[in-house]
Amino acid sequence: MDFTGKIAIITGGGSGIGRATALKFAGLHAAVAIVDINEENGNHVVNEIRELGAEALFIKTDISNFDQTQAMAEEVHKRFGTIDVLVNNAAWDRIEPFMNNDPALWDGLINVNLKGPIYVTRAVLEFMVKQEAGGSIVNVASDAAKVGSTGEAVYSATKGGVYAFTKSLAREMARYHIRVNSICPGPTQTPFFEAVMGDMPKVVESIKKAIPMRRVALPEDQASAIVWLASDEAAYITGQALSVNGGLNMC
């Protein structure tokens, strides 16, 4: 795979799956725009990309704010002249029983995890469609969208929305040669996973035993799937949701 001359936007690119994806694209010669709410993390990844010899740009953006997503897309297009790939990765979660939730939590999850990808996608498509050169969008959903997850009812609902959004938008965008796919990660060794599971080694071991491949995913495992779906090697694939889970929750 070679992304020479291509421009990729990665939301949530400052850590975890987003960072691994950004570095993977950079290693394949893409220029990368890191979009993140955390300025320190975002700039750190930009420096890592530049050390690889690739071009990078950080844009601090709250993806739950439509005006900010529009400004972000305009800045990327102004800087690079094109937008070829969008990876909607940014999301957040808090694990607790549904009956302990409050509406503020629901609103936060919906605003970032569902509205965020919708806002960013709309802003980017304003340029992708006009370019008449096609493009690729990869949304990071979750296996929770397919099978649910205890303590993550509303999170699962938002990812189910991303799953359905992907399939519907793929139908609309095919005429413009813009492909829209998603990956559905299983448990992945991200900073969030480590923060939640750091004091629960027995739970982590139970998760590993439930996974046929006997380990949780690395961010790089998810990044490889994302980059492949965005590449010309997947040129006839659209509207799909690829589980990257080591065999867990196969359905």
BELDA-V589903 format. One record per helix or strand. SS is the DSSP state (helix for helix, strand for strand). FROM is the first residue (numbers start at 0). TO is the last residue. Records with the same first field share a line. If there is no record, write none. Layout:
SS: FROM-TO + FROM-TO
This chain:
strand: 6-10 + 30-35 + 55-59 + 84-87 + 134-139 + 177-184 + 187-187 + 216-216 + 240-243
helix: 15-26 + 38-50 + 65-79 + 97-99 + 102-130 + 143-146 + 152-175 + 190-196 + 200-209 + 218-229 + 231-233
